[in-house]
Amino acid sequence: MSNTRSRRSLDDLPLELLSRIFVGLGSKSTKDIVSARLCSKKMYEAGGDPQVYKTACIDMFEGMGPKNLKAGLFIGTCALHNNIEAMFRQGIDECFYYGNFDLEMTLLRQAADEDHLEAIYFLGMIYISRGPHQCDEGLQLLDAYFGWAVPDDGEYAGVVDSAKELLQAIDVVHRLETNNITFQCEDPRHSVKGALTIGHEEDEDRQRYCTNSLANIYEWYLRSNSIMELVSVTNPVA
């Protein structure tokens, strides 16, 4: 009986106020949004407010990669409503798992525009990998946020040994746009899906090495889920 009275009293609140309550709930726990929306039709409507999806905390969805249908739909809806973390996670999934590079770049740019550090880092790496026409843009972006050494003339100041493997690996990103190949990480639960252009035979070993390096770096990111850990070992500034 007390639960019924509680639901009725909440239903008596203005819809706008209920939506604000959902925003507060969702910023701390997605489970609370789902549970509360099941209470009544009005609660369900209030929980569907765009601001709820924009500010929803999605930390309960660990790591990257394919999710169950409901989780994937929820993250996708959050991304559509400009949830920064959701845009980043969906962008990475679109790149490494589904090969949708146009959508990936759109989502990463949107997240980077909101100062999402992981998105900025990956976006900078992708720019660097795409050759001289976007390399400077990538270096300037990384320098602005992470202190990479970029002198006034726009040329790269240098690379320390700890960054060499990463910089060799990222040049494969722009090759992931033609042929469908799945790259397996050490952890069989994860794979880096994309495409690789195999050119001349003498380049095959180098390209395979870059592919394996990229897979290992991505797996490392999945384990650590911390951009600062990646930056600390790949930043070319001593």
C-alpha positions as CSV (number, residue, x, y, z in Angstrom):
1,M,0.0,0.0,0.0
2,S,2.8,2.4,0.9
3,N,4.5,1.7,-2.4
4,T,1.3,2.5,-4.3
5,R,0.9,5.8,-2.5
6,S,4.5,6.6,-3.3
7,R,4.0,6.0,-7.0
8,R,0.8,8.0,-7.1
9,S,2.5,11.0,-5.3
10,L,5.3,10.9,-7.8
11,D,2.8,10.8,-10.7
12,D,1.2,13.9,-9.3
13,L,4.4,15.9,-9.8
14,P,4.8,18.0,-13.0
15,L,6.4,16.1,-15.8
16,E,9.3,18.7,-16.0
17,L,10.1,18.1,-12.3
18,L,10.0,14.3,-12.8
19,S,12.4,14.6,-15.7
20,R,14.8,16.6,-13.5
21,I,14.6,13.8,-10.9
22,F,15.5,11.3,-13.6
23,V,18.5,13.4,-14.7
24,G,19.8,13.2,-11.1
25,L,19.2,9.5,-10.9
26,G,20.7,8.7,-14.3
27,S,23.9,10.7,-13.6
28,K,24.7,8.2,-10.9
29,S,23.2,4.9,-12.0
30,T,21.6,3.7,-15.2
31,K,19.9,0.9,-13.4
32,D,17.9,3.5,-11.4
33,I,16.6,5.0,-14.6
34,V,15.4,1.6,-15.9
35,S,13.8,0.6,-12.6
36,A,12.0,4.0,-12.1
37,R,10.6,4.1,-15.6
38,L,8.8,0.9,-15.0
39,C,6.7,2.4,-12.2
40,S,4.1,4.1,-14.4
41,K,3.4,5.6,-17.8
42,K,4.2,9.1,-16.6
43,M,7.4,7.9,-15.1
44,Y,8.3,6.2,-18.3
45,E,7.7,9.4,-20.2
46,A,9.7,11.5,-17.8
47,G,12.6,9.1,-18.0
48,G,12.7,9.4,-21.8
49,D,13.6,13.1,-21.7
50,P,16.6,13.9,-24.0
51,Q,18.5,15.5,-21.1
52,V,18.3,12.1,-19.2
53,Y,20.1,10.3,-22.0
54,K,22.6,13.2,-22.4
55,T,23.7,13.0,-18.8
56,A,23.2,9.3,-18.1
57,C,26.2,7.5,-16.5
58,I,27.2,4.5,-18.6
59,D,30.0,3.3,-16.4
60,M,28.0,0.1,-15.7
61,F,28.8,-1.0,-19.3
62,E,32.4,-2.1,-18.9
63,G,34.9,-1.9,-21.7
64,M,34.4,-1.6,-25.4
65,G,33.1,-4.1,-28.0
66,P,29.8,-5.7,-28.8
67,K,27.1,-5.5,-26.1
68,N,23.8,-7.2,-25.6
69,L,21.0,-5.7,-27.6
70,K,19.5,-3.6,-24.8
71,A,22.8,-2.2,-23.7
72,G,23.8,-1.4,-27.3
73,L,20.5,0.4,-28.0
74,F,20.8,2.4,-24.7
75,I,24.4,3.6,-25.5
76,G,23.3,4.4,-29.0
77,T,20.4,6.4,-27.8
78,C,22.6,8.3,-25.3
79,A,25.1,9.0,-28.2
80,L,22.2,10.4,-30.3
81,H,21.4,12.8,-27.4
82,N,25.1,14.0,-27.2
83,N,26.2,12.0,-24.2
84,I,29.9,12.5,-24.5
85,E,31.1,9.2,-23.0
86,A,28.5,7.3,-25.1
87,M,29.7,9.1,-28.3
88,F,33.3,8.1,-27.5
89,R,32.5,4.4,-26.8
90,Q,30.3,4.0,-29.8
91,G,32.9,5.7,-32.0
92,I,35.6,3.3,-30.9
93,D,33.3,0.3,-31.4
94,E,32.4,1.5,-34.9
95,C,36.0,1.7,-35.8
96,F,37.5,-1.4,-34.2
97,Y,34.6,-3.8,-34.3
98,Y,32.4,-2.8,-37.2
99,G,34.6,-0.9,-39.6
100,N,32.2,2.1,-39.9
101,F,34.9,4.7,-40.2
102,D,32.8,7.7,-41.3
103,L,30.5,7.3,-38.3
104,E,33.5,6.6,-36.0
105,M,35.2,9.9,-37.0
106,T,31.9,11.9,-36.6
107,L,31.4,10.5,-33.1
108,L,35.0,11.0,-32.0
109,R,35.0,14.6,-33.3
110,Q,31.8,15.3,-31.4
111,A,33.2,13.9,-28.2
112,A,36.6,15.7,-28.7
113,D,34.8,19.0,-29.2
114,E,33.4,18.5,-25.7
115,D,37.0,18.0,-24.4
116,H,36.7,14.2,-23.9
117,L,40.4,13.3,-23.4
118,E,40.2,9.7,-24.8
119,A,38.4,10.9,-27.9
120,I,41.0,13.6,-28.4
121,Y,43.8,11.1,-28.1
122,F,42.4,8.6,-30.5
123,L,41.4,11.3,-33.0
124,G,44.9,12.8,-32.9
125,M,46.4,9.3,-33.6
126,I,44.0,8.7,-36.5
127,Y,44.9,12.1,-38.0
128,I,48.6,11.3,-37.7
129,S,48.1,8.0,-39.4
130,R,46.5,9.5,-42.4
131,G,49.6,11.1,-43.8
132,P,51.0,14.7,-44.3
133,H,47.7,16.3,-45.1
134,Q,46.3,15.6,-41.6
135,C,49.4,14.8,-39.6
136,D,50.0,18.4,-38.5
137,E,46.4,18.7,-37.4
138,G,46.8,15.5,-35.3
139,L,50.1,16.7,-33.7
140,Q,48.7,20.1,-32.9
141,L,45.7,18.5,-31.3
142,L,47.8,16.2,-29.1
143,D,50.2,19.0,-28.2
144,A,47.4,21.2,-27.1
145,Y,46.0,18.7,-24.6
146,F,49.0,16.4,-23.7
147,G,52.1,18.5,-24.3
148,W,53.5,16.7,-27.3
149,A,56.5,18.5,-28.8
150,V,55.3,20.5,-31.8
151,P,57.5,23.5,-32.7
152,D,56.2,26.6,-34.3
153,D,57.0,25.5,-37.8
154,G,54.5,22.6,-37.4
155,E,57.2,19.8,-37.7
156,Y,57.4,17.1,-35.2
157,A,60.2,17.6,-32.7
158,G,61.1,13.9,-32.2
159,V,60.1,10.5,-30.9
160,V,61.5,8.6,-28.0
161,D,61.9,4.9,-28.0
162,S,58.7,4.3,-26.0
163,A,56.6,5.8,-28.7
164,K,58.1,4.1,-31.7
165,E,55.9,1.1,-31.6
166,L,52.7,3.1,-31.3
167,L,53.7,5.5,-34.1
168,Q,54.4,2.5,-36.3
169,A,51.1,0.9,-35.4
170,I,48.9,3.8,-36.0
171,D,49.8,4.1,-39.7
172,V,47.7,1.0,-40.2
173,V,44.5,2.8,-39.1
174,H,44.2,4.5,-42.5
175,R,44.5,1.1,-44.2
176,L,41.5,-0.2,-42.3
177,E,39.1,1.0,-45.0
178,T,39.3,-1.4,-48.0
179,N,39.4,-5.2,-47.1
180,N,37.6,-6.9,-44.2
181,I,40.0,-8.7,-41.9
182,T,39.7,-9.5,-38.2
183,F,42.7,-9.0,-36.0
184,Q,42.8,-11.0,-32.8
185,C,44.2,-9.6,-29.6
186,E,45.9,-11.7,-27.0
187,D,42.6,-11.9,-25.1
188,P,40.3,-14.0,-27.3
189,R,37.3,-12.1,-26.0
190,H,38.3,-9.1,-27.9
191,S,39.2,-8.5,-31.6
192,V,40.1,-5.5,-33.6
193,K,37.8,-5.6,-36.7
194,G,38.6,-3.5,-39.7
195,A,40.5,-3.8,-42.9
196,L,44.1,-3.9,-44.1
197,T,45.5,-3.2,-47.5
198,I,48.4,-5.5,-48.3
199,G,50.5,-3.9,-50.9
200,H,53.9,-5.2,-52.2
201,E,55.2,-8.4,-50.8
202,E,58.2,-6.7,-49.2
203,D,55.8,-4.6,-47.2
204,E,53.8,-7.5,-45.9
205,D,55.9,-8.2,-42.8
206,R,56.0,-4.5,-41.8
207,Q,52.2,-4.2,-42.2
208,R,51.6,-7.4,-40.2
209,Y,53.8,-6.0,-37.4
210,C,51.9,-2.7,-37.4
211,T,48.6,-4.6,-37.3
212,N,49.7,-6.7,-34.3
213,S,51.1,-3.6,-32.6
214,L,47.8,-1.8,-33.0
215,A,45.9,-4.8,-31.7
216,N,48.1,-5.0,-28.6
217,I,47.8,-1.3,-27.9
218,Y,44.0,-1.4,-28.2
219,E,43.9,-4.5,-26.0
220,W,46.0,-2.5,-23.5
221,Y,43.5,0.3,-23.6
222,L,40.7,-2.2,-23.0
223,R,42.5,-3.5,-19.9
224,S,43.5,-0.1,-18.4
225,N,40.5,1.9,-19.6
226,S,42.7,4.9,-18.7
227,I,43.9,7.4,-21.3
228,M,46.5,8.8,-18.8
229,E,48.2,5.4,-18.6
230,L,48.5,5.3,-22.3
231,V,49.8,8.9,-22.5
232,S,52.4,8.3,-19.8
233,V,54.2,5.7,-21.9
234,T,53.6,7.0,-25.5
235,N,54.1,10.7,-24.9
236,P,57.2,11.6,-26.9
237,V,58.0,14.5,-24.4
238,A,60.5,13.4,-21.8
